[in-house]
């Protein structure tokens, strides 16, 4: 769980992230996979989708440079790997190889629509 942290001055440092979860059982069940797509929602919030492939969706809220709170959101309709996400306020669009299978998230309500 190492990430490259870059501060306001542009200085970088490799740090180990600690995750906190809404439910304790999630700490053993959730695996962040390769080939996921992430979108910055606010300065300290990131929407993490798919990977592996998977249909999982998480909202990561960074409390500090070493700690992130993870919220599980409703799963996507289809598993995704090598996909893209884009934030067009207030929605996040998850786009794969087929636009007809696009997922759309309303961030303020933390739900898939």
Buried (B, 14 or more C-beta within 10 A) or exposed (E): EEBEBEEEEEEEEEBEBEBEBEEEEBEEEBEBBEEBBBBEBEEEBBBBBBBBBBBBBBBBBBEEEEEBBBBBBBBBEBBBBEBEBEBEEEEBBBBBEEEEBBBEBEBEEBEBE
